[in-house]
Amino acid sequence: MALSLVAGVSLGAVAARAEHSTVDFPGIGQVTLRTIKALGALPSVALAGPDGKVLLNATVGGTQSEYFRISKGPDGTLNPTVHYAVLPGPNVDSRAVLAVAAAMGGSDCAYEAIVFGSDHGKLSLWTPKTIDTMAEGGIYVGDLGGRRGYGMAVWNFIWGDEAHVAPHRYRVSLYKLNSRMEFYHTATLTTHGHYADDMAALKELKLDFPNLTTSIPKLSC
């Protein structure tokens, strides 16, 4: 499944900036997006309209774990961090933004994410609650294929009796965007096989989604 990102940029070079960018939202105009990373606070993302007025300020991480409160390492790096991708919406009059916070641990990374966007000039949060996965999992927003329409897919490994680094079964949750511009859960799919790679797991389920968490600049661990 091909994904055409805003500004005509291919998946190999995601349209999103890691820190800030200016994007045209149909019906709103030029909107400035920026990430906010303050020590001791949860990461967030803010949008300001053409007049500089803040249109949306949303917390990205922290509903699943307190690890998402920002701290500074000995080398000056911040953990967690937050970045985003600007994506097509369900129609020509809409835009979507996937914002992902990444908390780095000793052997893995936890991701928490939100999706917001515009539709016919109205801006709103599309995810009623934060979604979460890990570095071995992934997130996709767009056409789900198979006549499912526009939606979101979130997947992650299922940790059984095997070691952390061993192949795992995978679980994929599918969501569809309703008329209120909110994602609602429609299906959960689970692999029969164990896989060391999430793309192989999706292939068993006959799903062909690009993993946006591996494409957003500076996000993947």
C-alpha positions in Angstrom: 0.0 0.0 0.0 1.5 3.3 -1.1 1.4 6.3 1.2 1.5 9.8 -0.4 2.6 12.3 2.3 1.8 16.0 2.4 4.1 18.1 0.2 4.6 15.2 -2.1 7.4 13.6 -0.1 7.8 9.8 -0.2 7.9 7.5 2.8 11.7 7.3 2.5 11.8 11.0 3.6 8.8 11.7 5.8 7.2 15.1 5.3 7.3 15.8 9.0 9.9 17.9 10.6 11.3 16.6 13.8 10.8 19.9 15.7 8.7 22.4 13.9 7.2 23.1 10.4 4.6 25.2 8.6 1.8 23.4 6.9 -1.2 24.5 5.0 -4.5 23.2 6.5 -7.4 23.6 4.1 -10.0 26.0 5.5 -7.5 27.3 8.1 -4.4 28.5 6.3 -0.8 28.3 7.2 -0.4 26.6 10.6 2.8 26.4 12.5 3.4 23.1 14.4 6.0 22.9 17.1 6.9 20.3 19.7 7.3 21.3 23.4 9.7 19.5 25.6 10.0 21.0 29.1 11.9 19.3 31.9 9.6 17.6 34.3 6.6 18.0 32.1 4.9 15.6 29.6 5.8 16.2 25.9 3.3 18.0 23.8 2.7 19.6 20.4 1.1 23.0 19.7 -0.4 24.5 16.6 -0.6 28.2 15.9 -2.7 29.8 13.2 -1.7 32.5 10.7 -2.3 35.2 13.3 -0.1 33.5 15.9 -3.1 32.4 18.0 -2.7 28.9 19.5 -5.4 26.6 17.9 -4.5 23.4 19.7 -2.1 22.4 22.4 -2.1 18.6 23.2 -0.2 16.4 25.5 1.3 13.5 23.6 2.6 11.0 26.2 2.2 10.0 29.8 -1.2 8.3 30.1 0.5 4.8 30.1 3.7 5.5 32.1 5.3 8.2 34.2 8.5 7.5 32.2 7.1 10.0 29.8 7.9 13.0 32.0 10.9 14.7 30.4 14.3 14.4 32.1 17.8 15.3 30.9 20.6 12.8 30.6 24.2 13.3 31.6 25.0 14.1 27.9 22.3 16.8 27.8 19.8 14.7 25.7 16.1 14.8 26.7 14.1 11.6 27.3 11.4 11.1 26.2 11.3 13.1 23.0 8.4 13.9 20.6 8.2 14.2 16.9 5.4 14.1 14.3 4.3 13.4 10.7 1.9 15.4 8.6 -0.4 13.1 6.6 -3.3 13.2 4.2 -6.7 13.2 5.9 -9.7 11.2 4.7 -10.6 13.8 2.0 -9.0 16.7 0.1 -10.3 19.2 2.7 -8.5 17.5 5.7 -5.1 17.0 7.1 -3.9 14.6 9.8 -1.0 14.8 12.2 0.5 11.8 14.0 2.5 13.0 17.0 4.6 10.3 18.8 6.5 10.5 22.1 9.3 8.0 22.5 10.7 7.1 25.9 14.0 5.2 25.7 14.7 2.5 28.3 17.6 0.2 28.9 16.6 -2.4 26.3 13.6 -1.0 24.5 11.6 2.1 23.6 8.0 2.8 24.5 5.9 5.0 22.2 2.7 6.9 23.1 0.9 8.8 20.3 -2.1 11.0 19.4 -3.6 11.9 16.1 -5.3 15.2 15.4 -6.3 17.0 12.3 -8.6 19.3 10.4 -11.8 18.6 8.4 -13.4 21.4 6.4 -11.6 24.0 8.5 -12.4 22.5 11.9 -9.4 21.3 14.0 -9.9 18.5 16.6 -8.2 15.6 18.4 -9.0 12.3 16.6 -7.8 9.9 19.3 -10.1 9.9 22.4 -7.1 8.5 24.4 -3.4 8.1 23.9 -2.4 5.0 21.9 0.7 3.0 22.8 3.2 0.6 21.3 6.9 -0.2 21.5 9.9 -0.2 19.2 9.0 -3.7 17.9 5.5 -2.5 17.0 4.2 0.3 14.8 1.5 2.8 13.9 -0.1 3.7 10.6 -2.7 6.3 9.7 -4.4 6.3 6.3 -6.4 4.1 3.9 -6.5 0.7 5.6 -7.2 -1.2 2.4 -9.6 -4.1 2.0 -12.5 -1.6 1.7 -12.0 -0.7 5.4 -11.7 3.0 4.5 -9.6 5.6 6.3 -8.4 4.7 9.7 -5.5 3.8 12.0 -3.6 0.6 12.8 -1.6 0.0 15.9 0.4 -3.1 16.4 2.8 -4.6 19.0 4.3 -7.9 19.9 2.7 -10.2 22.5 5.2 -11.2 25.1 4.7 -14.9 26.0 7.1 -17.4 27.7 9.8 -16.6 25.2 12.7 -14.2 25.8 12.4 -10.5 25.0 14.7 -10.8 21.9 13.0 -14.0 20.6 10.3 -14.1 17.9 6.8 -13.2 19.2 3.2 -13.4 18.1 1.7 -10.0 17.2 -1.5 -8.2 17.9 -2.9 -5.5 15.5 -5.7 -3.1 16.5 -7.7 -1.4 13.7 -9.6 1.8 14.1 -11.9 3.7 11.8 -12.7 7.5 11.7 -16.3 8.2 12.4 -18.4 11.3 11.3 -17.4 13.0 14.6 -13.8 12.8 13.5 -12.8 10.3 16.2 -11.1 6.9 15.8 -13.1 4.0 17.2 -11.9 0.4 17.5 -13.3 -2.0 14.9 -11.1 -5.1 15.0 -8.2 -6.9 16.7 -6.2 -9.4 14.7 -3.6 -11.8 16.2 -1.0 -13.8 14.4 -0.7 -17.5 14.7 3.0 -17.5 14.0 5.9 -16.0 16.0 8.0 -13.3 14.2 11.1 -11.4 14.8 10.0 -8.6 12.4 6.7 -6.7 12.6 6.4 -6.5 8.8 6.5 -10.3 8.6 3.7 -10.4 11.2 1.6 -8.0 9.2 2.1 -10.1 6.1 0.6 -13.1 7.8 -2.5 -11.1 8.5 -2.5 -9.9 4.8 -2.0 -6.3 5.9 0.4 -4.0 4.1 1.0 -0.9 6.2 4.1 1.2 6.3 5.3 1.7 9.9 5.3 5.5 10.5 7.3 5.2 13.8 10.3 4.1 11.8 9.9 6.9 9.2 9.6 10.0 11.4 12.9 11.7 11.7 14.9 11.2 15.0 12.1 9.1 16.5 13.2 5.5 16.2 15.5 4.0 18.8 
